[in-house]
């Protein structure tokens, strides 16, 4: 009997923050602990990943949303879905 490792489902995107708002990227899938890759927006190395796996700093993504509010509605960068959050659990 062979075991196959079940792949984790991709992170489901949640809400797109308002321009100037902060992304909530708490899920581990946003962090690649093995490899830094050039940010899609600033070309500096980053371990961070968007929901689609695009390498991007969280602050670069937030700045992009603020500068491109119309395009941001298409969902390039979004927060994590927050199901069952507890009250007072609002750390960044």
N, C-alpha and C positions, 0 to 999 in steps of 0.2 A: 504494500500500500504506500503510495507516494503522496506526500502533502504538497499542495501548491499554495503558495503565499497569495492571499487575496490582496489585490491592489486597492489602496485607499481611493475612494471616489474623489474627484477634484473638489476643491473648495467652491461652494456655491456662493456666487456674488450676492451681496445684499444691496443696501441703499447707496446711492452716489451722494457724497456729502455736498452741501451747498458750497459755492465758491468761498474760499477762506475757511472752510470747515476742515475737520481732521478725519482721516481714514481710520477705521478700527480694524487693524490687521493683527488679531490675537492668535489665529490659527497657525500651527507649526508649519503648514505648507507654504507660508510666506517667507520662510527662512531656509536657505540652502546651507547647511553647516559644512558641506564638503567643498564647495567651489564658489568663489567670487567671480562674477561676470560683469562686463561693462554695462553701466546703467543705460537704458534706452534713451534717456533724456539728457544726461550730462557726461556720459562716457567714463565716469569714474567707477572703480570696482565696487560691487555691492553683493552681499549675500541675500538681499531681499528679492522677492518675486511677487508679481501681481497674481491675480486669480488665474490668468491665462499662462502663467509661468514666465512672463516677460521680466527680465532683470530690471529693477527700478528701485531707487531709494523712495521710501515712503514720503519724505519731504518733497522730492522732485515730483512725485505723482500728485501731491496736494497742490503744489505750485502750478502744475499743468492744468489741473481742474479749475483753479482760479483764473488762469489766463485763457482757457478754452471752454467756457461754460456750456456753449451749445454742443460742441463735440463730446463733452464729458457726459452728456445725457445718453450717448450711445453705449456707455458702460465700459470704457477701456479700463478704468480703475474704479473699484467699488469697495465698500466696507464688507466685512464678514456678516453673514446672517446671524442675528442675535436672538436665539431661541431660549426662553426661560432664564433670562438674566436676572440676577438678584438685585434688589434695591441697594444702592450705595456701591455697586460694582462698576465704577466709571473711571478707573485709572487708564492712562493712555498707553 
